[in-house]
Amino acid sequence: MNTLTTKPLWYRIRPWVWIILLIAIYLWAFNGLNFEGVQSTAKSVSLSIIDGFAHPDWDYVYDPEGEDLLRGLLDTLIISILGTFVSAFLCIPFAFWAAANVSRLRAVSGTGKVVLSVIRVFPEMIVAILFIKAVGPGSFAGVLALGVHSIGMLAKLYSESIETIDPGPSEALTAAGASKLQVLWFAVLPQVIPQFLSYSLYRFEINMRSATTLGLVGAGGIGTPLLFALQMRNWNRVGVILLGIIILVVLTDLISGWIRKRIV
């Protein structure tokens, strides 16, 4: 004879508890918004923006006698490349520091993970502002900002790759009397270099997007003329700049994705 078993009370009310909690969070979030209504100039400004995007300032694409879109995009590309290049090498010591299988003491890898978490806390904009105060405005501050900020993410991904390596080659070289440097060079690096390159290219895609906005705080790139165009309400120039950013980012994603598939 089959007996019907009823679920405990908690399992029956748990979905409703989550729904009520989610609704409460949304109500709390919307209650903190200070919405004062749509401004009277919203319609005219919106129409001006749309008209500017529909009729970009094509004369700004190339100007042999001054700054133009192509120079700004090239500056942005160089900032992202150099920033990624700097971080891809500087993060390697941090990656081995944070890898749990490199040191026998958990405290060593634990402190490394904490340091990487601290580096990732600060956004690129904050780091860029700090470097602008230190080295002055310009592309060099943008390169340093992207290079330092990228260390946190890249070193974390690098360390996870190191933790998943096959210990067999390392143990074989150690048993044969190889030094730690030889084990690192011949057993560890050949396993992790493809992943390192793939993660660096992925970070380059992220840095490309970040480099387009660093100019808003004075760290070089296409963000600086974009900020000036926004302040002057030159929507035709804003439109062509945004179009150039979209093309640059899309091409970067396509090329980087194709290279990563070839590597991994």
N, C-alpha and C positions, 0 to 999 in steps of 0.2 A: 504494500500500500504506500503510495507516494505521499510524502508530507510536504506541505508548502512552507518554505522558510522565508521569512521576511527579513529585509536588510535592516541593519541597525539604524537608529534614528539619525545619526550623524551623516551616514551615506545618503539618506533621503533628502536631507535639508542642505547638504553641502553645496549643490549647484545654486540654490537660492541665496545662500550666504555670499557666494562669490559675485552673483549678479547685483545684490544689494550693495556690497562693498564697492563694486565698479561704478555703480550709479552715484554713490556717495562721493567717490573721488572726482568724478566729472562735475558734480554740483559744486564741490569745494573749489575746483580749478576755475570754473566759469564765474563763481562768485568773486574771485579775486581780480577778474578783468575789469578795467575801468573804461567802459565803452560809452562815449559821449555822442554817438551818432555820426552820420556821414556828413562831412563838411560840404558847404554850398559850392565850393570850387571843384568838387570831385569829378563831376561830369566833364567840365572843360579840360581839366588836367588829363583825365583818362583819354579823351579824344585826341589831345595833343601828343600823348605818348604813342597811341596807336598810329597816328599819322606819321610820326617820326620813324617808327619801326617799318611802316609800309613804304617810306621814301628815305632810305638810308643815305648818308652823306658819302657818296662814292668817291668824291674828290679827296677824302681823308685817307683812303686806302694807301696811296703812295704819294709822298711829297718830297721831291729830291732836295728841297731847301730847308726842311724843318722836320719836326717829329710827325710821324704818321702811324697808321694802324700796323703796317708790317714791321716797323721797328719796335713798336710796343709788344707785339706778339713774339718777336724774336727774343727780346729781352726777357719776357716771361718764360719762354722755352729754356733759355740759358740758365735762368734762376732755378728752375725745377730740376734740370739735369745736374747742375753743380751741387745743389742741395741734396739730391739723392746720392750722388757720388760720395760726398763727404760722409753722410750718415751710414752708407753701406759698409764703409771701412771702420769708422769709429765705433760702430755698434758691435763689432766682432768680439772685443774683449768683454763687453758687458754681457754678451750672449753666453760666453763660456763661464762667466761669473754666475749667471743666473741658472745655468743648466744643473739639474739635480744629480745627474750621473757623472759629472766631472769631479766634484769634490765629495769626500766621504762625510763631511760635516753638513748637516742640513741648514745650520745657521748661515753658512757661507752663501749657498744658493738662495736662501730666504732673504738675506739682506740685498742680494742682487735683484731679486724680484721686486722688493720694496722700492729700490732706487729707480727701476724702470717704471713702476707705477707712478712715482712722484714726477718723473719727466713727462709722462703722458697726461698729467693733470692739466698742464698749462696749454691753452690753445695757441695756434700759430700766431694769431694777432697779438696776444700778450707777449710772446717771445720776441716777435718782430719789434714791438714798441721798446722792449728792453734793449735790444741790439741797436735800434735807432738812437737811443740815448747814449749808447756806448761808442758806436763807430760813425754815427751820423746817418741821415736819410740816404736812400739809394739802394741799388741792386745788391751791394755787398751785405747789407743788413738783411735783405730777403734771403740770400743764400745761407747765411748763418742761422737765421730763424728756422728755415726748413730743415737744414742739416741737423741742428740740435733737437728739434721737436721730433724728427723722424726716428731718432735713436731709440726712443721708448717703444715704438711699435715694432720696428725692424728687429731690435735685439730680443724682444719677446718671441717673435716668430722664429728667429734664428735659434734661440735656446730650446724651443719646442722641437725643432728639427734635430738638434744635437741629442736631445733626450730619447729620440726614437731610433737612433742608429743601431745597427747590428753590432753587438759587442764581440762577435767572433773574431774578426780581423785584429781588433785591438788586443784581445787576449793572446792570439797567436804570436803577434809581434813582441808582446811583453814576455811571453815564455821563451822566445828566441833571444832575449837579451836586448831588445831595442830600447832606446831612451824614450822619455815622454814626448820629446819633440819629434822623434821619428814616428812614434805611434800617432801623434796628431797629424803629421804631414802625410803619412802613407795609409792610415786606416780611417781617420775621422773625416778629414777634409774631402777626400773623394766621394764620400757618401752624402755630404751636406752641401757641397758647392752648387749642384743643380737647384736645390731648394732655395739656397741663398740668392741665386740669380733671379729665380722666379719671384720671390718676395720683393726683391729690389725693384723689379719692373712694375710689380703691383703698386709699390709705394710711389714709384715715379708717376703713375696715373693719378694718384691722390695728390701728390705735390703739384702736378700741373694745374689741378683745380684750385688748390690753395694759392698758388703763385698769381693767379688772376685777380685775387682779392687783396694781396699784401700791399699793393700800391695804394689802397684806400687809406693806409696809415703812413705812407711815405716810404715803403720798402721796395720801390721800383716795380717794373712790369707794367702791364696794360691797365692795371687798376688805377694808376695815377691819372691818365687822361680820361678814364671813365668817370672818376670822381669830379674832375673839372667840368666835364660835359653835363653831369647831373646837376652840379651847382649852378651852371649857367642855363639850365633847362634847354640845352641843345639836344632835343630828342632825336634829330636826324643823325647826329654823331653818336649818340648813345646806341641807336639802332645798329649802325654799322660796326661798332665796337663789340656789341653782344653777338652779332652774327659772326664776326671773326673769332671770338672766344669759343663759340659753339663748334665751328669748323675745326679749330685747333684741338679741342678736347676730344672730339669724335675721331679725328685722325690718329691722335695719340693712343686712344683706347684700342683702335683697330690694329695698329702696328705693334703695340705692346702685347696685346692678346695673342697675335700671331707668333711673336718671338717666344712668349712663355710656353705655347703649345709645342714649339720646336725643342725647347730646353727640357721640359719635364717629360 
